[in-house]
Amino acid sequence: MIQKEPTFEELCAQFAYVPRNRPLSAAEVSELIGVHPVTVDQWRLRGTGPRYFNPRGTRRCWYAEPDVLAWLASGEKRSTSETAA
């Protein structure tokens, strides 16, 4: 059976998230997830975190809300012996 990707609205409900309707900074992502901002930076450097955007000519990184929530949901498990989805 093919499982459909959850919509942004479904992800917001799943994580009790109220959308801000704008890109999020790394600090806001760390607050949302509950980790230190350096952890988000390390995920970005390793390529293991949510997709991000770095506009030309800037040093800022921005995250789209749907990408962050989808990344969180991608780690869903039902058992400790199960690998992530």
Buried (B, 14 or more C-beta within 10 A) or exposed (E): EEEEEBEBEEBBEEEEBEEEEEBBBBEBBBEBBEBEBEBBBEBBEEEEBBEBEEEEEEEEBBBBBBBBBBBBBEEEEEEEEEEEE
